Amino acid sequence: MVAGTYVLTVGVAWRARVPVVQASLLEPEVLGLVVDTCNEGPEVDLLEEDDEAVRVAVVSTRTFGGSGSGDCQDLLEVHLNASLDERLVVDAISGDLLTVESR
């Protein structure tokens, strides 16, 4: 009972990979990645580039319980080694191909 009350009032947090929900091209060599993490310190955990694709994974703090709502998004800027050009962008967590919006 005490543990349940603690989780509901204080919460439990851990770091884990989270899916990318949106991608945009901010500059030829800069991707903007949107994740549903609400100020929980997201950062790029994996960035692999080759001639055909860019694979990315993002890690963030995840919280269960407590006062956090998790109802906002964060934007990460990812600097590539070369222009994105015609390369595909893949969320390494889900394997999904991300549609990249141009700004």
Biopython code that builds the backbone (N, CA, C, O; Angstrom):
import numpy as np
from Bio.PDB.StructureBuilder import StructureBuilder

atoms = [
    (1, "MET", "N", (0.819, -1.179, 0.000)),
    (1, "MET", "CA", (0.000, 0.000, 0.000)),
    (1, "MET", "C", (0.875, 1.260, 0.000)),
    (1, "MET", "O", (0.592, 2.217, -0.721)),
    (2, "VAL", "N", (1.929, 1.253, 0.805)),
    (2, "VAL", "CA", (2.828, 2.397, 0.876)),
    (2, "VAL", "C", (3.520, 2.603, -0.471)),
    (2, "VAL", "O", (3.653, 3.735, -0.936)),
    (3, "ALA", "N", (3.960, 1.511, -1.098)),
    (3, "ALA", "CA", (4.630, 1.608, -2.400)),
    (3, "ALA", "C", (3.695, 2.174, -3.455)),
    (3, "ALA", "O", (4.109, 2.996, -4.273)),
    (4, "GLY", "N", (2.446, 1.745, -3.446)),
    (4, "GLY", "CA", (1.466, 2.252, -4.408)),
    (4, "GLY", "C", (1.210, 3.733, -4.220)),
    (4, "GLY", "O", (1.110, 4.472, -5.199)),
    (5, "THR", "N", (1.106, 4.170, -3.002)),
    (5, "THR", "CA", (0.904, 5.584, -2.705)),
    (5, "THR", "C", (2.112, 6.397, -3.149)),
    (5, "THR", "O", (1.954, 7.490, -3.693)),
    (6, "TYR", "N", (3.300, 5.884, -2.928)),
    (6, "TYR", "CA", (4.530, 6.564, -3.337)),
    (6, "TYR", "C", (4.563, 6.748, -4.853)),
    (6, "TYR", "O", (4.855, 7.841, -5.338)),
    (7, "VAL", "N", (4.265, 5.684, -5.606)),
    (7, "VAL", "CA", (4.280, 5.758, -7.062)),
    (7, "VAL", "C", (3.273, 6.773, -7.566)),
    (7, "VAL", "O", (3.578, 7.536, -8.482)),
    (8, "LEU", "N", (2.083, 6.800, -6.990)),
    (8, "LEU", "CA", (1.049, 7.727, -7.440)),
    (8, "LEU", "C", (1.361, 9.184, -7.099)),
    (8, "LEU", "O", (0.982, 10.085, -7.847)),
    (9, "THR", "N", (2.037, 9.422, -5.995)),
    (9, "THR", "CA", (2.298, 10.803, -5.586)),
    (9, "THR", "C", (3.652, 11.320, -6.057)),
    (9, "THR", "O", (3.759, 12.481, -6.453)),
    (10, "VAL", "N", (4.674, 10.495, -6.024)),
    (10, "VAL", "CA", (6.022, 10.920, -6.389)),
    (10, "VAL", "C", (6.374, 10.460, -7.803)),
    (10, "VAL", "O", (6.981, 11.203, -8.574)),
    (11, "GLY", "N", (5.992, 9.242, -8.131)),
    (11, "GLY", "CA", (6.284, 8.691, -9.451)),
    (11, "GLY", "C", (7.577, 7.904, -9.473)),
    (11, "GLY", "O", (8.395, 7.971, -8.555)),
    (12, "VAL", "N", (7.732, 7.155, -10.553)),
    (12, "VAL", "CA", (8.939, 6.368, -10.779)),
    (12, "VAL", "C", (9.442, 6.746, -12.162)),
    (12, "VAL", "O", (8.666, 6.773, -13.118)),
    (13, "ALA", "N", (10.735, 7.038, -12.278)),
    (13, "ALA", "CA", (11.291, 7.475, -13.557)),
    (13, "ALA", "C", (12.435, 6.563, -13.985)),
    (13, "ALA", "O", (13.148, 6.008, -13.150)),
    (14, "TRP", "N", (12.602, 6.416, -15.303)),
    (14, "TRP", "CA", (13.691, 5.635, -15.880)),
    (14, "TRP", "C", (13.987, 6.186, -17.266)),
    (14, "TRP", "O", (13.163, 6.904, -17.832)),
    (15, "ARG", "N", (15.151, 5.863, -17.821)),
    (15, "ARG", "CA", (15.535, 6.287, -19.171)),
    (15, "ARG", "C", (15.248, 5.142, -20.133)),
    (15, "ARG", "O", (15.576, 3.988, -19.860)),
    (16, "ALA", "N", (14.627, 5.480, -21.268)),
    (16, "ALA", "CA", (14.297, 4.469, -22.273)),
    (16, "ALA", "C", (14.188, 5.140, -23.641)),
    (16, "ALA", "O", (14.027, 6.356, -23.739)),
    (17, "ARG", "N", (14.275, 4.340, -24.673)),
    (17, "ARG", "CA", (14.090, 4.848, -26.028)),
    (17, "ARG", "C", (12.620, 5.177, -26.265)),
    (17, "ARG", "O", (11.723, 4.486, -25.782)),
    (18, "VAL", "N", (12.397, 6.253, -27.024)),
    (18, "VAL", "CA", (11.043, 6.711, -27.341)),
    (18, "VAL", "C", (10.920, 6.879, -28.850)),
    (18, "VAL", "O", (11.908, 7.181, -29.519)),
    (19, "PRO", "N", (9.722, 6.688, -29.394)),
    (19, "PRO", "CA", (9.550, 6.831, -30.841)),
    (19, "PRO", "C", (9.595, 8.298, -31.285)),
    (19, "PRO", "O", (9.220, 9.204, -30.541)),
    (20, "VAL", "N", (10.059, 8.499, -32.507)),
    (20, "VAL", "CA", (10.026, 9.822, -33.135)),
    (20, "VAL", "C", (8.652, 9.964, -33.785)),
    (20, "VAL", "O", (8.229, 9.079, -34.530)),
    (21, "VAL", "N", (7.950, 11.066, -33.514)),
    (21, "VAL", "CA", (6.605, 11.243, -34.051)),
    (21, "VAL", "C", (6.564, 12.147, -35.278)),
    (21, "VAL", "O", (5.584, 12.143, -36.023)),
    (22, "GLN", "N", (7.635, 12.926, -35.490)),
    (22, "GLN", "CA", (7.667, 13.815, -36.649)),
    (22, "GLN", "C", (9.110, 14.187, -36.946)),
    (22, "GLN", "O", (9.931, 14.300, -36.036)),
    (23, "ALA", "N", (9.416, 14.378, -38.239)),
    (23, "ALA", "CA", (10.752, 14.807, -38.651)),
    (23, "ALA", "C", (10.624, 15.926, -39.664)),
    (23, "ALA", "O", (9.729, 15.913, -40.509)),
    (24, "SER", "N", (11.531, 16.901, -39.576)),
    (24, "SER", "CA", (11.549, 17.988, -40.554)),
    (24, "SER", "C", (13.000, 18.338, -40.866)),
    (24, "SER", "O", (13.900, 18.125, -40.053)),
    (25, "LEU", "N", (13.201, 18.875, -42.050)),
    (25, "LEU", "CA", (14.526, 19.289, -42.472)),
    (25, "LEU", "C", (14.671, 20.775, -42.160)),
    (25, "LEU", "O", (14.071, 21.617, -42.829)),
    (26, "LEU", "N", (15.469, 21.094, -41.140)),
    (26, "LEU", "CA", (15.660, 22.479, -40.719)),
    (26, "LEU", "C", (16.686, 23.184, -41.593)),
    (26, "LEU", "O", (16.548, 24.368, -41.899)),
    (27, "GLU", "N", (17.710, 22.452, -41.988)),
    (27, "GLU", "CA", (18.772, 22.894, -42.893)),
    (27, "GLU", "C", (19.202, 21.653, -43.653)),
    (27, "GLU", "O", (18.849, 20.545, -43.247)),
    (28, "PRO", "N", (19.957, 21.793, -44.750)),
    (28, "PRO", "CA", (20.335, 20.599, -45.518)),
    (28, "PRO", "C", (21.012, 19.497, -44.689)),
    (28, "PRO", "O", (20.905, 18.315, -45.015)),
    (29, "GLU", "N", (21.710, 19.896, -43.614)),
    (29, "GLU", "CA", (22.410, 18.921, -42.774)),
    (29, "GLU", "C", (21.864, 18.858, -41.350)),
    (29, "GLU", "O", (22.527, 18.334, -40.455)),
    (30, "VAL", "N", (20.643, 19.395, -41.130)),
    (30, "VAL", "CA", (20.067, 19.406, -39.781)),
    (30, "VAL", "C", (18.627, 18.910, -39.824)),
    (30, "VAL", "O", (17.770, 19.495, -40.487)),
    (31, "LEU", "N", (18.382, 17.823, -39.104)),
    (31, "LEU", "CA", (17.028, 17.291, -38.947)),
    (31, "LEU", "C", (16.432, 17.800, -37.645)),
    (31, "LEU", "O", (17.138, 17.952, -36.648)),
    (32, "GLY", "N", (15.141, 18.061, -37.657)),
    (32, "GLY", "CA", (14.404, 18.349, -36.438)),
    (32, "GLY", "C", (13.535, 17.144, -36.127)),
    (32, "GLY", "O", (12.711, 16.746, -36.949)),
    (33, "LEU", "N", (13.709, 16.560, -34.952)),
    (33, "LEU", "CA", (12.933, 15.381, -34.557)),
    (33, "LEU", "C", (12.013, 15.746, -33.401)),
    (33, "LEU", "O", (12.456, 16.323, -32.408)),
    (34, "VAL", "N", (10.739, 15.412, -33.529)),
    (34, "VAL", "CA", (9.756, 15.681, -32.479)),
    (34, "VAL", "C", (9.444, 14.371, -31.755)),
    (34, "VAL", "O", (9.169, 13.346, -32.379)),
    (35, "VAL", "N", (9.493, 14.432, -30.419)),
    (35, "VAL", "CA", (9.183, 13.274, -29.579)),
    (35, "VAL", "C", (8.202, 13.697, -28.489)),
    (35, "VAL", "O", (8.214, 14.847, -28.047)),
    (36, "ASP", "N", (7.359, 12.771, -28.060)),
    (36, "ASP", "CA", (6.371, 13.030, -27.010)),
    (36, "ASP", "C", (6.992, 12.801, -25.632)),
    (36, "ASP", "O", (6.677, 11.817, -24.961)),
    (37, "THR", "N", (7.874, 13.711, -25.213)),
    (37, "THR", "CA", (8.580, 13.489, -23.951)),
    (37, "THR", "C", (8.366, 14.577, -22.903)),
    (37, "THR", "O", (8.704, 14.364, -21.739)),
    (38, "CYS", "N", (7.828, 15.715, -23.267)),
    (38, "CYS", "CA", (7.448, 16.776, -22.338)),
    (38, "CYS", "C", (8.548, 17.156, -21.342)),
    (38, "CYS", "O", (8.417, 16.943, -20.137)),
    (39, "ASN", "N", (9.627, 17.720, -21.874)),
    (39, "ASN", "CA", (10.718, 18.255, -21.041)),
    (39, "ASN", "C", (11.407, 17.205, -20.170)),
    (39, "ASN", "O", (11.833, 17.500, -19.054)),
    (40, "GLU", "N", (11.511, 15.993, -20.680)),
    (40, "GLU", "CA", (12.129, 14.910, -19.905)),
    (40, "GLU", "C", (13.555, 14.587, -20.373)),
    (40, "GLU", "O", (14.033, 13.468, -20.189)),
    (41, "GLY", "N", (14.231, 15.575, -20.980)),
    (41, "GLY", "CA", (15.641, 15.412, -21.327)),
    (41, "GLY", "C", (15.918, 14.463, -22.478)),
    (41, "GLY", "O", (16.822, 13.634, -22.373)),
    (42, "PRO", "N", (15.172, 14.551, -23.575)),
    (42, "PRO", "CA", (15.452, 13.649, -24.693)),
    (42, "PRO", "C", (16.801, 13.953, -25.341)),
    (42, "PRO", "O", (17.231, 15.106, -25.394)),
    (43, "GLU", "N", (17.455, 12.916, -25.827)),
    (43, "GLU", "CA", (18.711, 13.082, -26.555)),
    (43, "GLU", "C", (18.868, 11.939, -27.551)),
    (43, "GLU", "O", (18.290, 10.864, -27.389)),
    (44, "VAL", "N", (19.659, 12.196, -28.579)),
    (44, "VAL", "CA", (19.896, 11.178, -29.597)),
    (44, "VAL", "C", (20.741, 10.072, -28.987)),
    (44, "VAL", "O", (21.802, 10.329, -28.418)),
    (45, "ASP", "N", (20.266, 8.848, -29.109)),
    (45, "ASP", "CA", (20.936, 7.672, -28.562)),
    (45, "ASP", "C", (21.668, 6.909, -29.667)),
    (45, "ASP", "O", (22.636, 6.197, -29.403)),
    (46, "LEU", "N", (21.198, 7.064, -30.899)),
    (46, "LEU", "CA", (21.785, 6.353, -32.033)),
    (46, "LEU", "C", (21.633, 7.223, -33.269)),
    (46, "LEU", "O", (20.552, 7.749, -33.531)),
    (47, "LEU", "N", (22.706, 7.378, -34.028)),
    (47, "LEU", "CA", (22.674, 8.071, -35.306)),
    (47, "LEU", "C", (23.603, 7.331, -36.242)),
    (47, "LEU", "O", (24.823, 7.372, -36.086)),
    (48, "GLU", "N", (23.020, 6.655, -37.215)),
    (48, "GLU", "CA", (23.782, 5.911, -38.216)),
    (48, "GLU", "C", (23.443, 6.466, -39.589)),
    (48, "GLU", "O", (22.272, 6.589, -39.948)),
    (49, "GLU", "N", (24.465, 6.796, -40.346)),
    (49, "GLU", "CA", (24.259, 7.355, -41.685)),
    (49, "GLU", "C", (25.007, 6.514, -42.716)),
    (49, "GLU", "O", (26.134, 6.077, -42.482)),
    (50, "ASP", "N", (24.364, 6.296, -43.853)),
    (50, "ASP", "CA", (25.042, 5.744, -45.016)),
    (50, "ASP", "C", (24.488, 6.446, -46.249)),
    (50, "ASP", "O", (23.755, 7.427, -46.119)),
    (51, "ASP", "N", (24.820, 5.969, -47.428)),
    (51, "ASP", "CA", (24.412, 6.639, -48.666)),
    (51, "ASP", "C", (22.909, 6.580, -48.913)),
    (51, "ASP", "O", (22.371, 7.399, -49.658)),
    (52, "GLU", "N", (22.222, 5.615, -48.292)),
    (52, "GLU", "CA", (20.799, 5.420, -48.560)),
    (52, "GLU", "C", (19.872, 5.901, -47.448)),
    (52, "GLU", "O", (18.730, 6.271, -47.718)),
    (53, "ALA", "N", (20.344, 5.903, -46.206)),
    (53, "ALA", "CA", (19.434, 6.187, -45.101)),
    (53, "ALA", "C", (20.153, 6.790, -43.899)),
    (53, "ALA", "O", (21.367, 6.670, -43.738)),
    (54, "VAL", "N", (19.351, 7.442, -43.066)),
    (54, "VAL", "CA", (19.774, 7.929, -41.758)),
    (54, "VAL", "C", (18.877, 7.227, -40.737)),
    (54, "VAL", "O", (17.654, 7.341, -40.802)),
    (55, "ARG", "N", (19.486, 6.498, -39.792)),
    (55, "ARG", "CA", (18.740, 5.806, -38.751)),
    (55, "ARG", "C", (18.990, 6.528, -37.427)),
    (55, "ARG", "O", (20.130, 6.788, -37.042)),
    (56, "VAL", "N", (17.883, 6.843, -36.741)),
    (56, "VAL", "CA", (17.988, 7.582, -35.487)),
    (56, "VAL", "C", (17.180, 6.890, -34.392)),
    (56, "VAL", "O", (16.160, 6.249, -34.647)),
    (57, "ALA", "N", (17.667, 7.043, -33.178)),
    (57, "ALA", "CA", (16.923, 6.601, -31.993)),
    (57, "ALA", "C", (17.101, 7.678, -30.935)),
    (57, "ALA", "O", (18.169, 8.277, -30.812)),
    (58, "VAL", "N", (16.044, 7.914, -30.178)),
    (58, "VAL", "CA", (16.045, 8.935, -29.134)),
    (58, "VAL", "C", (15.755, 8.259, -27.801)),
    (58, "VAL", "O", (14.908, 7.370, -27.713)),
    (59, "VAL", "N", (16.472, 8.693, -26.763)),
    (59, "VAL", "CA", (16.248, 8.197, -25.410)),
    (59, "VAL", "C", (15.789, 9.376, -24.551)),
    (59, "VAL", "O", (16.221, 10.511, -24.751)),
    (60, "SER", "N", (14.911, 9.088, -23.594)),
    (60, "SER", "CA", (14.387, 10.135, -22.716)),
    (60, "SER", "C", (13.993, 9.520, -21.384)),
    (60, "SER", "O", (13.846, 8.304, -21.263)),
    (61, "THR", "N", (13.825, 10.370, -20.401)),
    (61, "THR", "CA", (13.298, 9.911, -19.119)),
    (61, "THR", "C", (11.808, 9.632, -19.299)),
    (61, "THR", "O", (11.091, 10.424, -19.912)),
    (62, "ARG", "N", (11.361, 8.535, -18.777)),
    (62, "ARG", "CA", (9.942, 8.167, -18.798)),
    (62, "ARG", "C", (9.485, 8.135, -17.353)),
    (62, "ARG", "O", (10.225, 7.679, -16.481)),
    (63, "THR", "N", (8.287, 8.607, -17.086)),
    (63, "THR", "CA", (7.778, 8.683, -15.717)),
    (63, "THR", "C", (6.419, 8.009, -15.627)),
    (63, "THR", "O", (5.558, 8.207, -16.485)),
    (64, "PHE", "N", (6.234, 7.218, -14.594)),
    (64, "PHE", "CA", (4.940, 6.622, -14.295)),
    (64, "PHE", "C", (4.496, 7.177, -12.955)),
    (64, "PHE", "O", (5.215, 7.073, -11.962)),
    (65, "GLY", "N", (3.303, 7.772, -12.929)),
    (65, "GLY", "CA", (2.788, 8.350, -11.688)),
    (65, "GLY", "C", (3.375, 9.725, -11.437)),
    (65, "GLY", "O", (4.051, 10.282, -12.302)),
    (66, "GLY", "N", (3.127, 10.265, -10.283)),
    (66, "GLY", "CA", (3.634, 11.584, -9.936)),
    (66, "GLY", "C", (2.850, 12.687, -10.624)),
    (66, "GLY", "O", (1.779, 12.452, -11.185)),
    (67, "SER", "N", (3.402, 13.901, -10.574)),
    (67, "SER", "CA", (2.675, 15.059, -11.077)),
    (67, "SER", "C", (2.918, 15.339, -12.554)),
    (67, "SER", "O", (2.220, 16.173, -13.130)),
    (68, "GLY", "N", (3.875, 14.680, -13.186)),
    (68, "GLY", "CA", (4.156, 14.926, -14.600)),
    (68, "GLY", "C", (3.002, 14.498, -15.477)),
    (68, "GLY", "O", (2.337, 13.497, -15.213)),
    (69, "SER", "N", (2.767, 15.290, -16.552)),
    (69, "SER", "CA", (1.614, 14.979, -17.396)),
    (69, "SER", "C", (2.010, 14.321, -18.705)),
    (69, "SER", "O", (1.227, 13.547, -19.255)),
    (70, "GLY", "N", (3.206, 14.602, -19.225)),
    (70, "GLY", "CA", (3.631, 13.995, -20.471)),
    (70, "GLY", "C", (2.792, 14.400, -21.658)),
    (70, "GLY", "O", (2.706, 13.657, -22.635)),
    (71, "ASP", "N", (2.160, 15.582, -21.594)),
    (71, "ASP", "CA", (1.257, 15.974, -22.670)),
    (71, "ASP", "C", (1.839, 17.063, -23.575)),
    (71, "ASP", "O", (1.084, 17.834, -24.167)),
    (72, "CYS", "N", (3.161, 17.138, -23.688)),
    (72, "CYS", "CA", (3.772, 18.093, -24.609)),
    (72, "CYS", "C", (4.910, 17.400, -25.356)),
    (72, "CYS", "O", (5.270, 16.264, -25.050)),
    (73, "GLN", "N", (5.459, 18.094, -26.326)),
    (73, "GLN", "CA", (6.489, 17.504, -27.177)),
    (73, "GLN", "C", (7.790, 18.296, -27.072)),
    (73, "GLN", "O", (7.799, 19.468, -26.693)),
    (74, "ASP", "N", (8.879, 17.627, -27.418)),
    (74, "ASP", "CA", (10.196, 18.257, -27.477)),
    (74, "ASP", "C", (10.733, 18.147, -28.895)),
    (74, "ASP", "O", (10.408, 17.207, -29.619)),
    (75, "LEU", "N", (11.560, 19.115, -29.288)),
    (75, "LEU", "CA", (12.213, 19.129, -30.590)),
    (75, "LEU", "C", (13.709, 18.971, -30.384)),
    (75, "LEU", "O", (14.321, 19.720, -29.623)),
    (76, "LEU", "N", (14.293, 17.998, -31.062)),
    (76, "LEU", "CA", (15.740, 17.798, -31.026)),
    (76, "LEU", "C", (16.306, 18.162, -32.390)),
    (76, "LEU", "O", (15.729, 17.810, -33.419)),
    (77, "GLU", "N", (17.429, 18.864, -32.402)),
    (77, "GLU", "CA", (18.138, 19.144, -33.639)),
    (77, "GLU", "C", (19.248, 18.113, -33.783)),
    (77, "GLU", "O", (20.062, 17.932, -32.878)),
    (78, "VAL", "N", (19.271, 17.443, -34.926)),
    (78, "VAL", "CA", (20.261, 16.404, -35.193)),
    (78, "VAL", "C", (21.126, 16.859, -36.355)),
    (78, "VAL", "O", (20.631, 17.052, -37.465)),
    (79, "HIS", "N", (22.414, 17.030, -36.101)),
    (79, "HIS", "CA", (23.349, 17.475, -37.128)),
    (79, "HIS", "C", (23.936, 16.257, -37.846)),
    (79, "HIS", "O", (24.576, 15.405, -37.231)),
    (80, "LEU", "N", (23.706, 16.196, -39.144)),
    (80, "LEU", "CA", (24.171, 15.091, -39.967)),
    (80, "LEU", "C", (25.583, 15.352, -40.480)),
    (80, "LEU", "O", (26.042, 16.494, -40.506)),
    (81, "ASN", "N", (26.260, 14.293, -40.884)),
    (81, "ASN", "CA", (27.604, 14.411, -41.447)),
    (81, "ASN", "C", (27.576, 14.956, -42.867)),
    (81, "ASN", "O", (28.569, 15.507, -43.341)),
    (82, "ALA", "N", (26.442, 14.807, -43.549)),
    (82, "ALA", "CA", (26.281, 15.272, -44.925)),
    (82, "ALA", "C", (24.823, 15.671, -45.124)),
    (82, "ALA", "O", (23.965, 15.328, -44.311)),
    (83, "SER", "N", (24.548, 16.393, -46.201)),
    (83, "SER", "CA", (23.174, 16.785, -46.510)),
    (83, "SER", "C", (22.277, 15.568, -46.611)),
    (83, "SER", "O", (22.701, 14.510, -47.077)),
    (84, "LEU", "N", (21.040, 15.718, -46.177)),
    (84, "LEU", "CA", (20.094, 14.606, -46.241)),
    (84, "LEU", "C", (19.811, 14.207, -47.682)),
    (84, "LEU", "O", (19.741, 13.018, -47.992)),
    (85, "ASP", "N", (19.648, 15.191, -48.567)),
    (85, "ASP", "CA", (19.353, 14.953, -49.980)),
    (85, "ASP", "C", (18.209, 13.957, -50.127)),
    (85, "ASP", "O", (17.121, 14.184, -49.597)),
    (86, "GLU", "N", (18.439, 12.867, -50.835)),
    (86, "GLU", "CA", (17.388, 11.877, -51.110)),
    (86, "GLU", "C", (17.390, 10.703, -50.127)),
    (86, "GLU", "O", (16.638, 9.744, -50.300)),
    (87, "ARG", "N", (18.236, 10.781, -49.098)),
    (87, "ARG", "CA", (18.296, 9.666, -48.143)),
    (87, "ARG", "C", (17.001, 9.551, -47.351)),
    (87, "ARG", "O", (16.313, 10.543, -47.110)),
    (88, "LEU", "N", (16.685, 8.333, -46.954)),
    (88, "LEU", "CA", (15.517, 8.059, -46.123)),
    (88, "LEU", "C", (15.879, 8.286, -44.661)),
    (88, "LEU", "O", (17.047, 8.194, -44.283)),
    (89, "VAL", "N", (14.871, 8.583, -43.840)),
    (89, "VAL", "CA", (15.070, 8.707, -42.392)),
    (89, "VAL", "C", (14.224, 7.629, -41.728)),
    (89, "VAL", "O", (13.019, 7.532, -41.958)),
    (90, "VAL", "N", (14.882, 6.819, -40.898)),
    (90, "VAL", "CA", (14.236, 5.670, -40.273)),
    (90, "VAL", "C", (14.327, 5.791, -38.754)),
    (90, "VAL", "O", (15.394, 6.062, -38.204)),
    (91, "ASP", "N", (13.187, 5.585, -38.082)),
    (91, "ASP", "CA", (13.170, 5.505, -36.623)),
    (91, "ASP", "C", (13.707, 4.119, -36.256)),
    (91, "ASP", "O", (13.052, 3.108, -36.506)),
    (92, "ALA", "N", (14.894, 4.080, -35.665)),
    (92, "ALA", "CA", (15.548, 2.799, -35.363)),
    (92, "ALA", "C", (14.783, 1.981, -34.326)),
    (92, "ALA", "O", (14.991, 0.771, -34.235)),
    (93, "ILE", "N", (13.916, 2.599, -33.554)),
    (93, "ILE", "CA", (13.153, 1.866, -32.542)),
    (93, "ILE", "C", (12.061, 1.032, -33.195)),
    (93, "ILE", "O", (11.945, -0.168, -32.944)),
    (94, "SER", "N", (11.265, 1.679, -34.033)),
    (94, "SER", "CA", (10.125, 0.995, -34.661)),
    (94, "SER", "C", (10.454, 0.419, -36.030)),
    (94, "SER", "O", (9.765, -0.482, -36.509)),
    (95, "GLY", "N", (11.505, 0.935, -36.661)),
    (95, "GLY", "CA", (11.810, 0.541, -38.028)),
    (95, "GLY", "C", (10.979, 1.301, -39.054)),
    (95, "GLY", "O", (11.086, 1.054, -40.255)),
    (96, "ASP", "N", (10.142, 2.236, -38.572)),
    (96, "ASP", "CA", (9.276, 3.000, -39.460)),
    (96, "ASP", "C", (10.063, 4.036, -40.254)),
    (96, "ASP", "O", (10.995, 4.657, -39.743)),
    (97, "LEU", "N", (9.670, 4.207, -41.506)),
    (97, "LEU", "CA", (10.201, 5.239, -42.357)),
    (97, "LEU", "C", (9.494, 6.547, -41.993)),
    (97, "LEU", "O", (8.264, 6.605, -41.979)),
    (98, "LEU", "N", (10.263, 7.591, -41.700)),
    (98, "LEU", "CA", (9.688, 8.875, -41.312)),
    (98, "LEU", "C", (9.544, 9.791, -42.517)),
    (98, "LEU", "O", (10.469, 9.915, -43.320)),
    (99, "THR", "N", (8.407, 10.421, -42.645)),
    (99, "THR", "CA", (8.205, 11.436, -43.672)),
    (99, "THR", "C", (8.897, 12.705, -43.177)),
    (99, "THR", "O", (8.619, 13.176, -42.074)),
    (100, "VAL", "N", (9.787, 13.251, -43.982)),
    (100, "VAL", "CA", (10.531, 14.445, -43.588)),
    (100, "VAL", "C", (9.899, 15.658, -44.258)),
    (100, "VAL", "O", (9.875, 15.769, -45.483)),
    (101, "GLU", "N", (9.394, 16.557, -43.436)),
    (101, "GLU", "CA", (8.801, 17.789, -43.933)),
    (101, "GLU", "C", (9.894, 18.822, -44.163)),
    (101, "GLU", "O", (10.817, 18.937, -43.357)),
    (102, "SER", "N", (9.801, 19.567, -45.242)),
    (102, "SER", "CA", (10.755, 20.638, -45.509)),
    (102, "SER", "C", (10.234, 21.933, -44.921)),
    (102, "SER", "O", (9.028, 22.179, -44.925)),
    (103, "ARG", "N", (11.127, 22.753, -44.420)),
    (103, "ARG", "CA", (10.715, 24.041, -43.838)),
    (103, "ARG", "C", (11.022, 25.150, -44.783)),
    (103, "ARG", "O", (10.752, 26.312, -44.481)),
]
sb = StructureBuilder()
sb.init_structure("model")
sb.init_model(0)
sb.init_chain("A")
sb.init_seg("    ")
for serial, (resi, resn, name, xyz) in enumerate(atoms, 1):
    if name == "N":
        sb.init_residue(resn, " ", resi, " ")
    sb.init_atom(name, np.array(xyz, "f"), 0.0, 1.0, " ", f" {name:<3s}", serial, name[0])
structure = sb.get_structure()
